[in-house]
Amino acid sequence: MCKIVICALLAHSAFGLLRGHDAEQGRMAARPTYKYEQACGTKSPLRIAPGAASLLQHNNVPGAGIATFKPFETVLKDGFMSVDCVKDYMYYRGDKFGDNKHDYKLGPVSNVSIVHYEAFVAKEDQVDMTQKVCFEFCRTVPNMGFFGRVNGRGCYCTPYFTPMESDSSDCDAVCEGAKTLVCGGKSKSSVFAMHMCDSTKDDLYNRVRTAMKVSGGTLRMTGFLKSMVTYMNKQGNILQKKFGAVGDSGASGLMQDIKVFAGKLEHQVEDVEASAKKIGDVYKEAFALKDFSDPTTVTKAERIMEDLDKTLAEHQDEYDAFDKLYNLWRPRTNSQGASKQYYPVMYFVDKKFQDVPSTCSGDLVGEPIFDLDVDGCAGACDANVHDCVGFQYFKYAKHMCVLFSRFNTGFYYTGCGGKSVPPATCYAKLSKFEGTTLKPNPSGKCDQCFKDLTKADRCYF
């Protein structure tokens, strides 16, 4: 064990590292943090139980302190966060004055003790226990970095916690005053970390910087995605007209799907830009705050962090969606040569026509893919190993493909001859159809076969 001041500093540092790690990942902390900055420095409404002060020994605070102080008067912490579910050594061996005082082991080591809610709050003032009630009590005790909840009812404050070997039980007791929350178990404590009021400024700046990092990463993608929206609409219109003119409703329908997707993506880009602007405005507002000892400033900081949490949560969903698209459309290093495992669908229908242009429609897998060559499209299909059986590939100004989980209709063009036309080929994965046929079966007994396949003695360009 270490001295109380050192332990408290280590605990505070560990808490900071936990929160900092989440920030480095470009996200807000996954565990919820409860903030009450506006209460910092104010008087606590709690009343001391008669005789409780007699537990003070010399200049020591029962539980943590070293110097003389007036207990339970001033709010010292501005928030808390769940950190663990453990059988806490402090609860069983660090209780100098409570029910476990006979097992107290810390006297010759750090001479600290935990503090129980029931021992210090007047009985008539005690309320049904919740996480917030326990926090409001423990945040008034100097040098306490954590509080623990036990068996749904118990509440204690501790400068640090130390896990012990334990049974397989869990923190599964519902909170006495909040039935939707869990407050420890029969042998384990739900442990929560508290942070100091003077961390408000750092908390705010860290939150803003994290938001700016996420926002900046997303904005770097919007330029690329805007160009893809423009391209999708342009190519979709041209090819929809071309294929519509030759009666290829399947390929024409794919172009309509692409334009619909382009519209959805355009709205996503607009939403991301609006969110980024809002985060930029909050950035300016946050760094304009100066005196964090002023309760008005602390309250403003709290409102800013609440707005950031909400905005960033919405922005994070958009970032994830953009990141997924960006990675989907980015060439895969392991895709080189992947198309060798995919044959034109006519190979499985009539090999005499396997080299003529072909189109197909079917059940889609994911969104249309752009800016990848035929190997990239094959690699994307491989990435959906349980769903994708093939893809439609087009090359106009850019590469484009659509993935399928099954084929429905198709066209193969025998009238293009030696014309130089933009490549259009429907590919099927060899491992899925080797030794079988995709030729339409009038009996309807072939589930994998084309429902309709048209030979077109013309060309689509």
N, C-alpha and C positions, 0 to 999 in steps of 0.2 A: 504494500500500500504506500501511497505517497502523501505528502502534506496536502492539506485541504486546498490551499491556494494553487499549488501546482496542479493538482487533480482537476480543479475547476477550470484552469486555463487549458489543460489538455482536452477536457470535455468540450469546452467552447471551440477549440481549434478543430476537433474532430467534426463537430457539427458544421463548422464553416467549410471544411473540406468536402463534406457530403453534399452541401448545397452548391459549392463551387464546381464539383465534378459534373453535376447536371448541367450547369451553365456552360461548361466546356463542350458538352455534347450538343450545344445549340438548342437546348430545350429548357423549359422551366422544370422545377423539381416535380417528380411524379407524385410524391407524397404531399397531401395538402398542408399548407402552413396557415395557421390562424393568427391574424394580426390585430393588435389593439394599441397602436402607437399613441392614440389621443389620450390614453390613460396615464402615460409615463409621467412620473413625478407627482401625481395627485395622491390624495389621502385615500386609504382603503376604507370601505364601509364596514369591514369586519370588526367584531368586538371580541376582545380576549375573554376566554372563560375564566371565572373566578379561581384564583390559585394557580393558574397556568404559568404566570410569571415566576413562580417559585422554582420552576425547573431551570431557570437561569443560574448557572454556576460561575461565580466570579465574573470575569469579563467574557466568558465564552457563550456563544449562542447555541442552544441545544440543536444540534444538527449540522452546523457548519461554521458559524462566525467565530472570530477571534477578538475583535474590538467591541467595546460597548456600543449598543445601539438600542433604539426603541423598536421593538418587534411589531410587525403587522400594521404599519402605518403608511408606508410609502410604496407605491407601485414601482418595481424595479425591472420588470421584464415586459416586452411588448408583443410577444407571440410564442407559439409552440408548434411542434411538429412531431408526429409519431415516428419513433426510431427503432423499436424492437419489442419482442415478446420474449421475456426471459424469466428464469427463476433467479431473482436478484439477491446476491449475497448481502447487499445493504439492508434489505428487508428482514432477512433472517439473522444476520450477524452484526448489523450496524445500528441496532435500535437500543440506545442507551437507557431510555426512560419508559418505553412501552411494554407491551406484552412479552416481547422477546428479550427483555433486558438481561435475563440470566444467561443468554447466549451471546452477549455483546463481546466482540473481539477486537475492537478498534482503539481501545483506551491507550495502550502503549505504542500504537502505530501513528494514528492521526488525531485521535481524540475528537472525532466528529460523530454525529448521530443523525439519523433521519428524523423528520418531524411529521407527526400525524395530525391530520385535519381535526379529528375528533378530540384530540387533547387540547387544542388551542381555541377552537371556535365555540362560543357559548352554545349550550345545547338548544336554547330557544332560537338561535340563529342558524342552526344547521339545516340544510336543505337536502333533498334527494340528490345524490352525487352524480355528476356528469364530468366529462373531460374539462369543460370550461369552468365549472365550479372549483375543481381541484387546481386548475391553473391560476384562477383568481386568488386562491389562498397561497399557493407556493410562490407566486411571483412577488409576494411582499416579504419573503424571507431572504436576507442577504446571503450571497455566496452559494445559492442553490442553482444548479444548472439543469436539473431534471425533476420530473415528478412521475410517480407510479400509481397505477390503478390496479387493485387486487379484488378478485371475486365480486365484481360488480358494484361494491360499496366502498371498499377501503381506498384512502387517498393518503399518500405520503410524499414529502419533498426530500430530495437527496442531492448532494453535491456531485455525485457520480454514481454509476451503476456498474456492477460486475457480475456477469453471468456465471451461474453454478451448473454443475452437472444436474440433469433433471430427468423426469420421466417423459413419456411421449404425449402428455396432456398439452393443451393449447390454451391460448387466450380466447375463451369462448363464452365468457359470462357477459350478459347484456348489462349495460349501464343502468343503475337504479333509476336515474332521472331521465334517461334517453334510450328507450328500448331498441332503437335502430342502430345503436353504437355498441361496440365491444369494449369492456373494461376489465381486462385481465382474466384470470382463471383461478381455480382453487389453489394452485401452487405457483402460478406464474404472474408476472406483472406486465401490464401494458405500459411501456416506458415512453415518455415524451420529453423531448429536449426543449428548453426555453432559451430565448436569446435576449440579450441586453437591450435596454431602451436606447443606448447610445449607438446601436448598430443600424438605426433607421436610415441614416445618410448612406452608409455603405450598402445596405439592402436595396435602397432605391436605385443607386447608381449601378449596382450589379444587375438589377432587374432590367434597367433601361439598356445597358450594354448587351445583355443577352438578347433582348428583343431586337436591337439594331443588327446583331449578328445574324439572327434568323431572317429578318427582313431583307438584309443585304444579299444573303444567299439566294433568296427567292427572286429578287429583282434581277439578279444576273441571268436568270433563266427566262425572264419575260421577253427580252429582245428576241431570243431564238424562237420562243413559242409564238410571238406575234408574226414573225416571218413565215412560220409554218401555217398559221391561220390564213394568211394571205394566199399562200401557195395552195392550200387545200381547197379554198373557195374557187380559185382560178382554175386549177386542174379539174376539180369536181365538175364545174360548169362545162368545160370543154369536152371532157370524156363522157359526161352524161348525155350531151347532145350527140356525140359521135356514136355511142352505143345505142342510144334511143333510135337514131335514124336507121340502123340496120336491124332493129327489132330485138336487140339483146337486153331484155328487161332485167335479167339477173345482174349484169355488169352495171347497167344504168341505175339499178337500185343500190348497188354498193356506193356509187358516186353520191347518191342522195344521203346515204348513211354518213359518208365522209363530210358532207357539207353541214349536216346536223351536228356532228361532233365538233366541227370547226366553230360553229356558233356557241356551243357549250364552252369550248376552250376559250373563246374570246371573252365571254362573261367572267370566266375564272381569272383571266389576266387582268381585267378591269377591277375585280374585287381585290386582287393581290395588290395592285397599285394603290387602290384607295386605302387598304390596310397599312401599307408601307408609309403612305403620306401621314396617316394618323399617328403611327409610331414615331415618325420624324418630328411631328408637332409636339408629341409628349416628351421626346428627348429634349427639345428646347425648353419646354416648361419645367422639366425636372432639374436641369442644370442651371435654371434661373433662381432656384431656391437657395437661400443662404444660411439663415440662422436656425439650425435644427434644435436649439434649446427653446425656441419659441413654439408653444403648443399649436399655434395657428399654422406654422410651417410643417409640423409633424402631421397635422390633420390633412393638409394639402398633399403631403407625400403619400399618406395612406390612400387617398382618393386616386392619385396617379397610379399607384401600384395596382389598385383594384381595376382601373381602366386598362392597364397594360395586361393584366392577367386575362381579362375578357378578350381583348383585341388579339393577343398572342395566341390564345386558344383557337380562335377562328382562323388566324393566320397560319397556325401550325398545320391545320387540316389542309389548307391550300398548298402549303409548302410540301407536305407529304405527297399530295396528288401530283404536284409539279415534279418532284423528285422521282416519282415512279415513272412518269412519262419521259423525263430526261434520261433515266437509266434504260428505259425500254427502247428509246430511239438512238441510244449511243452504241456504236459498233462494239461487239463483244470480241475480246481477244481470242476466245476459244471457238469462234464461229467460222474461222477460215476453213473452207472445204466442206462445211456442214451441208451444203446443197447437194453433195454427191449422194446423200441418202434419200433424196427426194426426186421422183420421176414425174414428167408431165402426166396428167391424169389419163391422156389418150393411150399411154403405154398399157394401162390396165383395161382399156376398152378395145382399141384397134391400133396395134403398133405401127401400121402403115401411116397413121396420121399423128404420131407422137411429136413430130417436129413442127407442126403447124401451130399458129397462135390459138390459144384457148382461153376461155373465161369460165368462171363458175360462181355459184352462189351457195349459201348453206347456213348452218348455225354458227354464229360468230363466237370467237374466243377473244375477249378483251376489246380494246379500241384499235382503229387502224394505225399502222406503223409507217413512219416516213423516214427518209434519208438513210435507209439501210439498203445495201445491195442484196442480191438473192441469197448469198451466204448468211447475211445478217437476218434476213427473214426466216431462213431455215433455223438459225440459232434461236430466234424468238419462239418458233414452234417447238423446238426441242425443250425450251425452258418451261413450256406448258405440257410436259410429257404425258400427263394423264388425260388431257383434254384435246390437244391439237393433233389432227390427222393430216393436215395439209394447209396450203395457203394459195391465195390469188396474188400474183406478182405483176405489177405494172411498172414500166419505166417511161416517163415522159420527160419533164425537165429534171425531176428527181425520182428516186426509187420510192415505191410504195407497195405495201402488202397488207392483206387482210387474212387473219387466221380463222380456220374452221374446225369445228368438232365433228362435223359431218357435211357431206355434199348433198345438195338438192337438185339444182338445175345446172346445165352447162351449154356452152357454144364452142364449136371448133371451126375455124375459118380456113377453107380450102381455096378461097378466091384471091388471096393476097399475092400468090405467085412470088416473083422476085422483087416485089415492092419493098422499099425500105420503110417499115412502119415501127412505131414505138412498141417494144416487146410487151406482150401480154400472155402470160402462161399460168395455167392452174396446175399446181404441183400437189402430189400425194406422197405421203411417207412410205417408203418401200417396206419397212418392217411391219406396217399396219395392213398392207394389202398384197404382199408377195404371194403369188400362187392363187390369187383370187381375181375376180373381175368387178369392175365398176359399171359395166354395161347395163343400161336399164332393163329390168326384168318385169314384163307385163303381169306376171303372177303376183307381184308384190311381196314375194317371199324373201327377196334379198334386201335386208335392212340397210346394208352399207352402199348399195348401188345408187346411181343417179336416178331420180324420179323422172327426169326429162333431160335429154341430151340432143341438141340440134346441130345438124351439119349445115353450115352456111357457105354456099358457093359464092361468097362475096368477101369483101374486106372491110374492116371497121374504120380504116383511114383511107 
